[in-house]
Amino acid sequence: MKYLKHFALTLFLSYVFVPIFSDSIQAEDSVIKSTMPSKAEELIRGERLFYGLVYRENKPVNCAGCHNTRFSDTLNWNPNALEISEKYLDKSVDDLSRVLLDPSGEKMAQVHNGLQFTPLDIMMIKAYMDKLTVIGIKQSKPVITNLLLFIIASILFLLSAIDLIIIKKMKKKWIHFFILLSTFICITYFLVVDAMAIGHSPDYQPDQPVKFSHKVHAGQNGTDCIYCHSFAPSSKSAGFPPENVCMNCHLLVRSGTRSGAFEIAKIIRHYEAMKPIEWIKVYNLPDHVFFSHAQHFSAGGISCQKCHGSVEKMDRISLNQELTMGWCINCHRTTIVNFKENNFYSEYKDLADKIRRGQKESVTVENIGGTECMKCHY
């Protein structure tokens, strides 16, 4: 009882006197004493503000609704959160405040109209954006369904084989044979299908360093393919356009109808820094395959759309064909060679004479060696 009284007295004094002298024992930068939030609180609240989880005047402002914080297969004309964060990493809170509350661009002014943030809100959003430059945007998790099934089938196959040959606990052998047969079929199927899929990426559509729309340039504006890919008529590769070609138009055009000034500003920065844009190649062939744009475009008269699809209708380029050997062979077997007014085929005099005399209706690429191994593999 004596110790219980002492304990009660100590507890009472702690409740009475500790709050009175709390100012003397708290650090100067204490969260309780200071009106400013701690660094951890800044990041948490900044993230909540960015995702629209904090309401302003009964209305959330969701920055992540326009600026992706994870990779997406859908084209978003707005810059993602990481791009913005990297741009404003070395800039002040005031710079970010101006672009949020009083933007100069027409597109930004339209989107940010009525946006309200306090200076403290913007400071915390800036803290979260600085953190994004370190952690990056979230990657989509890979689908492992086939791999998981393959592992399960392999384990069942091994266990059944071990029990059938060595342990021999299960008396009914037909169960072993059923498991072995079914798992063998599954394992073979996964191996064959995945092996055939090596190097094939149907509908491959990578994010490019600049959100360039072929639909706008080649479709709406009618820009000819060769204006940008000027190497195609005379070279193996079609080539990427250098920045000075882009600047022929963008010296004047500094803002896009959907992307605003952000994407065009990337081109201008690369041009002024004399640094090429690192475009990501979509149509990739193995090293042992020879392909020439000049052979197909100039000599063969093949249109860009036959291999690349309706590019003028695409915002973001995607892999339109399988690029398999069978696809190429079938094209060579069915494509008719145009001998008229084409000096490249002048050496095939016998075939040209037969067509002229009506002895042969047409000649395909296969007839002039288009399916020979050494034409593409050397």
Contacts in CASP RR format, 6 or more apart in sequence:
PFRMAT RR
TARGET T0000
AUTHOR 0000-0000-0000
METHOD contacts of the structure
MODEL  1
MKYLKHFALTLFLSYVFVPIFSDSIQAEDSVIKSTMPSKAEELIRGERLF
YGLVYRENKPVNCAGCHNTRFSDTLNWNPNALEISEKYLDKSVDDLSRVL
LDPSGEKMAQVHNGLQFTPLDIMMIKAYMDKLTVIGIKQSKPVITNLLLF
IIASILFLLSAIDLIIIKKMKKKWIHFFILLSTFICITYFLVVDAMAIGH
SPDYQPDQPVKFSHKVHAGQNGTDCIYCHSFAPSSKSAGFPPENVCMNCH
LLVRSGTRSGAFEIAKIIRHYEAMKPIEWIKVYNLPDHVFFSHAQHFSAG
GISCQKCHGSVEKMDRISLNQELTMGWCINCHRTTIVNFKENNFYSEYKD
LADKIRRGQKESVTVENIGGTECMKCHY
22 32 0 8 1.000
23 33 0 8 1.000
26 32 0 8 1.000
26 33 0 8 1.000
27 33 0 8 1.000
28 34 0 8 1.000
29 38 0 8 1.000
31 37 0 8 1.000
31 38 0 8 1.000
31 41 0 8 1.000
36 120 0 8 1.000
37 45 0 8 1.000
37 124 0 8 1.000
39 127 0 8 1.000
42 123 0 8 1.000
42 124 0 8 1.000
42 127 0 8 1.000
42 128 0 8 1.000
43 124 0 8 1.000
43 127 0 8 1.000
43 128 0 8 1.000
43 131 0 8 1.000
45 54 0 8 1.000
45 124 0 8 1.000
46 121 0 8 1.000
46 124 0 8 1.000
46 125 0 8 1.000
46 127 0 8 1.000
46 128 0 8 1.000
47 128 0 8 1.000
48 54 0 8 1.000
49 61 0 8 1.000
49 63 0 8 1.000
49 117 0 8 1.000
49 121 0 8 1.000
49 124 0 8 1.000
49 125 0 8 1.000
49 128 0 8 1.000
50 63 0 8 1.000
50 64 0 8 1.000
50 69 0 8 1.000
50 81 0 8 1.000
50 125 0 8 1.000
50 128 0 8 1.000
50 129 0 8 1.000
51 62 0 8 1.000
51 63 0 8 1.000
51 64 0 8 1.000
51 69 0 8 1.000
52 60 0 8 1.000
52 61 0 8 1.000
52 62 0 8 1.000
52 63 0 8 1.000
52 64 0 8 1.000
53 60 0 8 1.000
54 60 0 8 1.000
54 121 0 8 1.000
56 116 0 8 1.000
56 117 0 8 1.000
56 121 0 8 1.000
57 116 0 8 1.000
61 115 0 8 1.000
61 116 0 8 1.000
61 117 0 8 1.000
63 81 0 8 1.000
63 125 0 8 1.000
64 81 0 8 1.000
66 76 0 8 1.000
66 78 0 8 1.000
66 111 0 8 1.000
67 78 0 8 1.000
67 79 0 8 1.000
67 80 0 8 1.000
67 81 0 8 1.000
67 84 0 8 1.000
68 76 0 8 1.000
68 78 0 8 1.000
68 80 0 8 1.000
68 81 0 8 1.000
68 137 0 8 1.000
69 80 0 8 1.000
69 81 0 8 1.000
69 132 0 8 1.000
69 137 0 8 1.000
69 138 0 8 1.000
70 137 0 8 1.000
70 138 0 8 1.000
70 139 0 8 1.000
70 140 0 8 1.000
71 137 0 8 1.000
71 138 0 8 1.000
71 139 0 8 1.000
71 140 0 8 1.000
71 207 0 8 1.000
73 205 0 8 1.000
75 211 0 8 1.000
75 315 0 8 1.000
75 316 0 8 1.000
77 211 0 8 1.000
77 258 0 8 1.000
77 259 0 8 1.000
77 263 0 8 1.000
78 259 0 8 1.000
78 262 0 8 1.000
79 87 0 8 1.000
79 262 0 8 1.000
79 263 0 8 1.000
80 137 0 8 1.000
81 129 0 8 1.000
81 132 0 8 1.000
81 137 0 8 1.000
82 132 0 8 1.000
82 133 0 8 1.000
82 136 0 8 1.000
82 137 0 8 1.000
83 262 0 8 1.000
84 129 0 8 1.000
85 129 0 8 1.000
85 130 0 8 1.000
85 132 0 8 1.000
85 133 0 8 1.000
86 133 0 8 1.000
88 95 0 8 1.000
88 96 0 8 1.000
88 99 0 8 1.000
88 126 0 8 1.000
88 129 0 8 1.000
89 129 0 8 1.000
89 130 0 8 1.000
89 133 0 8 1.000
93 119 0 8 1.000
93 122 0 8 1.000
93 123 0 8 1.000
93 126 0 8 1.000
96 122 0 8 1.000
96 125 0 8 1.000
96 126 0 8 1.000
96 129 0 8 1.000
97 117 0 8 1.000
97 119 0 8 1.000
97 122 0 8 1.000
99 108 0 8 1.000
100 112 0 8 1.000
100 115 0 8 1.000
100 117 0 8 1.000
100 122 0 8 1.000
101 112 0 8 1.000
101 115 0 8 1.000
101 116 0 8 1.000
101 117 0 8 1.000
103 109 0 8 1.000
103 112 0 8 1.000
105 255 0 8 1.000
105 260 0 8 1.000
105 261 0 8 1.000
106 255 0 8 1.000
106 260 0 8 1.000
107 255 0 8 1.000
107 256 0 8 1.000
107 257 0 8 1.000
107 258 0 8 1.000
107 259 0 8 1.000
107 260 0 8 1.000
107 261 0 8 1.000
108 260 0 8 1.000
108 261 0 8 1.000
117 125 0 8 1.000
146 190 0 8 1.000
146 194 0 8 1.000
149 186 0 8 1.000
149 190 0 8 1.000
150 186 0 8 1.000
150 187 0 8 1.000
150 190 0 8 1.000
153 183 0 8 1.000
153 186 0 8 1.000
153 187 0 8 1.000
153 190 0 8 1.000
154 183 0 8 1.000
154 187 0 8 1.000
156 179 0 8 1.000
156 183 0 8 1.000
157 179 0 8 1.000
157 180 0 8 1.000
157 183 0 8 1.000
157 184 0 8 1.000
157 187 0 8 1.000
160 176 0 8 1.000
160 179 0 8 1.000
160 180 0 8 1.000
160 183 0 8 1.000
161 176 0 8 1.000
161 180 0 8 1.000
163 169 0 8 1.000
163 170 0 8 1.000
163 176 0 8 1.000
164 170 0 8 1.000
164 173 0 8 1.000
164 176 0 8 1.000
164 180 0 8 1.000
170 176 0 8 1.000
199 286 0 8 1.000
200 322 0 8 1.000
200 323 0 8 1.000
200 324 0 8 1.000
201 319 0 8 1.000
202 319 0 8 1.000
202 322 0 8 1.000
203 318 0 8 1.000
203 319 0 8 1.000
204 282 0 8 1.000
204 318 0 8 1.000
204 319 0 8 1.000
205 282 0 8 1.000
205 316 0 8 1.000
205 317 0 8 1.000
205 318 0 8 1.000
205 319 0 8 1.000
206 280 0 8 1.000
206 282 0 8 1.000
207 280 0 8 1.000
208 279 0 8 1.000
208 280 0 8 1.000
208 316 0 8 1.000
209 266 0 8 1.000
209 277 0 8 1.000
209 278 0 8 1.000
209 279 0 8 1.000
209 280 0 8 1.000
210 263 0 8 1.000
210 266 0 8 1.000
210 267 0 8 1.000
210 277 0 8 1.000
210 279 0 8 1.000
211 259 0 8 1.000
211 263 0 8 1.000
211 316 0 8 1.000
212 263 0 8 1.000
213 258 0 8 1.000
213 314 0 8 1.000
213 315 0 8 1.000
213 316 0 8 1.000
214 311 0 8 1.000
214 312 0 8 1.000
214 314 0 8 1.000
214 315 0 8 1.000
214 317 0 8 1.000
215 312 0 8 1.000
215 313 0 8 1.000
215 314 0 8 1.000
215 315 0 8 1.000
216 257 0 8 1.000
216 315 0 8 1.000
217 223 0 8 1.000
217 228 0 8 1.000
218 224 0 8 1.000
218 225 0 8 1.000
218 311 0 8 1.000
218 312 0 8 1.000
219 312 0 8 1.000
219 313 0 8 1.000
222 312 0 8 1.000
225 232 0 8 1.000
225 304 0 8 1.000
225 311 0 8 1.000
226 232 0 8 1.000
226 233 0 8 1.000
227 245 0 8 1.000
228 241 0 8 1.000
228 245 0 8 1.000
229 238 0 8 1.000
229 239 0 8 1.000
229 240 0 8 1.000
229 241 0 8 1.000
230 239 0 8 1.000
230 241 0 8 1.000
230 245 0 8 1.000
231 237 0 8 1.000
231 238 0 8 1.000
231 239 0 8 1.000
231 293 0 8 1.000
232 238 0 8 1.000
232 239 0 8 1.000
232 293 0 8 1.000
232 294 0 8 1.000
232 297 0 8 1.000
232 304 0 8 1.000
233 293 0 8 1.000
233 294 0 8 1.000
233 297 0 8 1.000
233 298 0 8 1.000
234 294 0 8 1.000
234 298 0 8 1.000
235 292 0 8 1.000
235 293 0 8 1.000
235 294 0 8 1.000
236 290 0 8 1.000
236 291 0 8 1.000
236 292 0 8 1.000
236 293 0 8 1.000
236 294 0 8 1.000
237 293 0 8 1.000
238 293 0 8 1.000
240 276 0 8 1.000
240 277 0 8 1.000
240 279 0 8 1.000
242 276 0 8 1.000
243 267 0 8 1.000
243 270 0 8 1.000
243 271 0 8 1.000
243 276 0 8 1.000
243 277 0 8 1.000
244 271 0 8 1.000
246 267 0 8 1.000
246 271 0 8 1.000
247 267 0 8 1.000
247 268 0 8 1.000
247 271 0 8 1.000
250 264 0 8 1.000
250 267 0 8 1.000
250 268 0 8 1.000
253 264 0 8 1.000
254 261 0 8 1.000
254 264 0 8 1.000
254 265 0 8 1.000
254 268 0 8 1.000
255 261 0 8 1.000
255 264 0 8 1.000
256 263 0 8 1.000
256 264 0 8 1.000
266 277 0 8 1.000
267 277 0 8 1.000
270 276 0 8 1.000
270 277 0 8 1.000
282 317 0 8 1.000
282 318 0 8 1.000
282 319 0 8 1.000
283 307 0 8 1.000
283 308 0 8 1.000
283 319 0 8 1.000
283 323 0 8 1.000
284 323 0 8 1.000
285 291 0 8 1.000
285 323 0 8 1.000
288 377 0 8 1.000
289 376 0 8 1.000
289 377 0 8 1.000
290 375 0 8 1.000
290 376 0 8 1.000
290 377 0 8 1.000
290 378 0 8 1.000
291 376 0 8 1.000
296 302 0 8 1.000
296 307 0 8 1.000
297 304 0 8 1.000
298 344 0 8 1.000
299 342 0 8 1.000
299 344 0 8 1.000
299 345 0 8 1.000
300 337 0 8 1.000
300 338 0 8 1.000
300 342 0 8 1.000
300 344 0 8 1.000
301 338 0 8 1.000
302 335 0 8 1.000
304 311 0 8 1.000
305 311 0 8 1.000
307 320 0 8 1.000
307 321 0 8 1.000
308 317 0 8 1.000
308 320 0 8 1.000
308 321 0 8 1.000
309 320 0 8 1.000
309 321 0 8 1.000
311 317 0 8 1.000
321 327 0 8 1.000
328 376 0 8 1.000
329 371 0 8 1.000
331 365 0 8 1.000
332 364 0 8 1.000
332 365 0 8 1.000
332 366 0 8 1.000
332 370 0 8 1.000
332 371 0 8 1.000
333 364 0 8 1.000
333 365 0 8 1.000
333 366 0 8 1.000
333 371 0 8 1.000
334 364 0 8 1.000
335 364 0 8 1.000
335 365 0 8 1.000
336 362 0 8 1.000
336 363 0 8 1.000
336 364 0 8 1.000
337 345 0 8 1.000
337 362 0 8 1.000
337 363 0 8 1.000
337 364 0 8 1.000
337 365 0 8 1.000
337 367 0 8 1.000
337 368 0 8 1.000
338 345 0 8 1.000
339 345 0 8 1.000
339 348 0 8 1.000
339 351 0 8 1.000
339 352 0 8 1.000
339 355 0 8 1.000
339 363 0 8 1.000
345 351 0 8 1.000
345 352 0 8 1.000
345 368 0 8 1.000
346 352 0 8 1.000
348 363 0 8 1.000
348 368 0 8 1.000
351 360 0 8 1.000
351 363 0 8 1.000
351 367 0 8 1.000
351 368 0 8 1.000
354 360 0 8 1.000
355 361 0 8 1.000
355 362 0 8 1.000
355 363 0 8 1.000
365 371 0 8 1.000
369 375 0 8 1.000
END
